[in-house]
Amino acid sequence: MDEFSTVHFETYPIRFTPKGKVCVIDIIKVLCKTNQPYSLWEKIKTDHPEILADCEHYPFEQGEHLPAVCGKGWEQVLGFLSYYRQSQGLV
C-alpha cells in the first residue's frame, strides 16, 4: 500500500491519498469543527446517495477504510456541508 500524506490545518490533521484525494471525515471535522464527523457524513450519504459515485474507500489506517474524494466529489461534499452547517447551527 502506498503511504498517505497528512497536512495539518490548525490542530486538525487532513489525510490525502497518494493520488491526492482527501479524506471526507477529516474535511467534515475541520470545516464543521465537530467531534462527530461520522454522523454528519452518514446524514449526507442518506440524503444524497449520489455522492457515493465520487467516493472511494481508502485504507488510511490499518483496518480503517475511510471515504476519500477529489474533484467533482470534493465540490459536492463542500456544497452539502455548507447546507448542513447552516441547518444544524454549525456556522
N, C-alpha and C positions, 0 to 999 in steps of 0.2 A: 504494500500500500504506500502511496505517495504521502509525504508529510503535508499536513495542512499548515497554514500560517495564521498567526494571531496578531491583530492590531488592537491597541488599547485606546478607547475613547473615554477620557476622564478615567474612571476606575473600572469601566466595563470592558471586558475582552470581547472582540468580534472576530470570529473564526472565518477563514476563507479556504476553499478547496484549492488544490494546485491549479485548477482551471479558472480560478477567480470567482467562483460562486460563493455567495455569502450565506452564512447560517441564519435562517429565518428566526429562530428562537433568540439569537443574540441581538438581531436588529430590533425585534419587538421589545426586548428588555431595555435596550438603550433608548430607543425613541419614545417609549411609553413610560420609562422609568418605573417599571413594575417588577415585582418579585414573582409574578405569576404569568410569565410569558406563554407557558404551555396552554393555559385555559383560554387565553385570548386567541392563540393560534387555532385551537380546536373550534372556537366560535367562528373564526374566519373560514376554516375549511368546511364547516357545516353549512354556513350561509352562502358560501361561494365556492363550491367544489371544483369549479373550473380552474381555480388557482393551482390545483394539483398537477395539471398538464404541464406546467412550467417548473415543477419541483423535482428534485431527485433527493434520495436519501443517501447521505454520505457518512461514513464511519469516522466522525471526528475524534471520538474517544473509543477505547476498547469496549466493544459491546454496545455502544451508543450511536445509533444511526439517526441523524437529525436532518430535517429538510433544509435544502440549500437551493438558492435561486440566483440567476443573473439576468441581465437584460429585461425582457418583457415581464418575467416573473417578479423581478425587483420592483418595477413600476407598479404592477398590480398590488403587491403587498403594501407598498408605500401609500397607494390610494386608499386601500382598505383601512390601513392604520390611522390615516387622517380621520376617517369617518368614525371608527371605533374609539379613538381617543376623545373625540368630542362627545359622542353619545354616552360614554362611560365616565365622563368627567376627568379624563386623564391628562388634559391640557393644562 
